[in-house]
Amino acid sequence: MSAARVVWSGFVMNLKMVGTSSFFLLTSVVQPVIFATVAFYMFKSGGRSGTLLYAALGAGMMGVWSTTLFGCGGIIQWQRWQGTLELGVGAPPSMALVYFPFTLANAFTGMYALAATLVWGRVFFGVPLHLVHPWLFVLALPATVISLGLMGLLLASSFILYRYANAMSNLLEYPVWVASGLIFSTSLLPGWSRPISWCLPPYWGILAIRHAALGGEVWGPLGMVVALGIASLVLSVFTFGIFETRARARATLSLT
Amino acid sequence: MKRWLSIFFVGGVIAYRGLFNWIRPAMYIPTMLGSPLFQLIFFTKLGQYAHAESRDFYIVGNSVQVCAMSSVYGMTMAVANERWYGTLGPLLASPANRAAVFLGRGVPVLANGLFVSAFTFVIGALLLGFRPGLGSIPSLAVIVVVTTVSCTCFGMLLGSIGLRAKDFFFVANLAYFLMLLFCGVNIPLNVLPGWMGAIGRCLPLTHGIAAAREVAAGAPLSQVSGLVWTEVGVAAAYALAAYVLFRVLERESRRSAVLDTY
């Protein structure tokens, strides 16, 4: 029960914090809308107007990933700058539990991206919003967002030891968009990259969301999203423990 | 004159070392090299999937555009970070020539932008099969230099806004992403609505990218001289606007005593 309270309080608190951040407004609304517009025009000029919903979903998921990535990359760094990292680490709940609601709130904020690109596409490009499996879409979306949040938690744990976590955030944005096939098929990528895609929750998440919206098998990708989310959670509990102990031992916890 | 040049070059380099947040290799490599590399791959593959334009269209467009990463963010940091670090007051209290202080900061940013752009072109050649004729490379280099100058002048304008704006990184990020949309980087201007094309033609990059594409396709530099001179004109206009804005905001900040406030 107290764990649930920690999660809820942290979630609400961080949601309020990111809700007032212009940076999050940029990554969760403005940037996805710009990328969606670029994609719409590229698809239109290529004569693939029928795939505009595909582009809108992809651009929205790109925004979900960006928000998760920058939020999770920033958690440790921002706490360092604010001088609250030690307080979080010193609190009785495990570090993973303290920071899980933060990553969840970041991923949740990313859902604005999907809403923004769908509304933008509908209003300015006439993108049809007919969903083939609306109920499965409603199921696939939160499952994907939570799974991305858990993946973010795993990333955040590794950033405890890394002083330049924000650099890794800058680096990892495009590669995950590419490897997950968020807006184009991964069949365009070399064969060796396929196993990397399979390990990424966004890859299965966009498949589940896309199939729910445009038609196709949803349960398989949805199961993989959930499985990878759980795997990320389990791994992050271990990595948080290991990296936290190492950072305490080296006295580098608050090192900026 | 010697003092002016000293402030221009030495001051510019010192400011760059002190104020450019991403100068350490651990930051520079992922941000300034890794990100453009994957941006290039992303848009080239997206274009391939959309059946929109040829592969070279995206390689040239993005390889030129990535110079804006240095120009926009670098110049914003070079000016606005003075305020962030609390050194703006002492800087503006000094008798140093403002033009030398301000314009000198663009030189390292320009060099960095050229390096990032060249790196991305090389990646395009190594990973994506970009093969411009050997004869077109010097012309391509001239166009990239002009375009990077133009972007740096645009960055100066954004940096000047940072003298007063509360969240200058928001402005820099927004400008960078909008350039991807408006400047013909991944979408031909004739595909965009007229008003978007018109905005794009007033921005840096647009004419430079168009010229670079023609040169990469085999056209001589003389054939695209109109585009190149237009880019030079855009650069001059932004440099002037940036300098005027810098002086106006400096005076206003002094007058209303808000130099270091947020």
Boltz contact constraints between the chains, C-beta under 6 A:
constraints:
  - contact:
      token1: [A, 22]
      token2: [B, 167]
      max_distance: 6.0
  - contact:
      token1: [A, 22]
      token2: [B, 170]
      max_distance: 6.0
  - contact:
      token1: [A, 26]
      token2: [B, 170]
      max_distance: 6.0
  - contact:
      token1: [A, 26]
      token2: [B, 173]
      max_distance: 6.0
  - contact:
      token1: [A, 31]
      token2: [B, 177]
      max_distance: 6.0
  - contact:
      token1: [A, 34]
      token2: [B, 177]
      max_distance: 6.0
  - contact:
      token1: [A, 34]
      token2: [B, 181]
      max_distance: 6.0
  - contact:
      token1: [A, 37]
      token2: [B, 181]
      max_distance: 6.0
  - contact:
      token1: [A, 38]
      token2: [B, 181]
      max_distance: 6.0
  - contact:
      token1: [A, 38]
      token2: [B, 186]
      max_distance: 6.0
  - contact:
      token1: [A, 41]
      token2: [B, 187]
      max_distance: 6.0
  - contact:
      token1: [A, 41]
      token2: [B, 191]
      max_distance: 6.0
  - contact:
      token1: [A, 42]
      token2: [B, 50]
      max_distance: 6.0
  - contact:
      token1: [A, 42]
      token2: [B, 52]
      max_distance: 6.0
  - contact:
      token1: [A, 43]
      token2: [B, 50]
      max_distance: 6.0
  - contact:
      token1: [A, 45]
      token2: [B, 52]
      max_distance: 6.0
  - contact:
      token1: [A, 45]
      token2: [B, 191]
      max_distance: 6.0
  - contact:
      token1: [A, 46]
      token2: [B, 50]
      max_distance: 6.0
  - contact:
      token1: [A, 46]
      token2: [B, 51]
      max_distance: 6.0
  - contact:
      token1: [A, 46]
      token2: [B, 52]
      max_distance: 6.0
  - contact:
      token1: [A, 48]
      token2: [B, 50]
      max_distance: 6.0
  - contact:
      token1: [A, 164]
      token2: [B, 26]
      max_distance: 6.0
  - contact:
      token1: [A, 164]
      token2: [B, 27]
      max_distance: 6.0
  - contact:
      token1: [A, 167]
      token2: [B, 27]
      max_distance: 6.0
  - contact:
      token1: [A, 167]
      token2: [B, 30]
      max_distance: 6.0
  - contact:
      token1: [A, 167]
      token2: [B, 31]
      max_distance: 6.0
  - contact:
      token1: [A, 170]
      token2: [B, 30]
      max_distance: 6.0
  - contact:
      token1: [A, 170]
      token2: [B, 31]
      max_distance: 6.0
  - contact:
      token1: [A, 170]
      token2: [B, 35]
      max_distance: 6.0
  - contact:
      token1: [A, 171]
      token2: [B, 30]
      max_distance: 6.0
  - contact:
      token1: [A, 171]
      token2: [B, 34]
      max_distance: 6.0
  - contact:
      token1: [A, 174]
      token2: [B, 38]
      max_distance: 6.0
  - contact:
      token1: [A, 174]
      token2: [B, 39]
      max_distance: 6.0
  - contact:
      token1: [A, 174]
      token2: [B, 42]
      max_distance: 6.0
  - contact:
      token1: [A, 175]
      token2: [B, 38]
      max_distance: 6.0
  - contact:
      token1: [A, 177]
      token2: [B, 42]
      max_distance: 6.0
  - contact:
      token1: [A, 178]
      token2: [B, 41]
      max_distance: 6.0
  - contact:
      token1: [A, 178]
      token2: [B, 42]
      max_distance: 6.0
  - contact:
      token1: [A, 184]
      token2: [B, 45]
      max_distance: 6.0
  - contact:
      token1: [A, 184]
      token2: [B, 46]
      max_distance: 6.0
  - contact:
      token1: [A, 184]
      token2: [B, 49]
      max_distance: 6.0
  - contact:
      token1: [A, 188]
      token2: [B, 45]
      max_distance: 6.0
  - contact:
      token1: [A, 188]
      token2: [B, 48]
      max_distance: 6.0
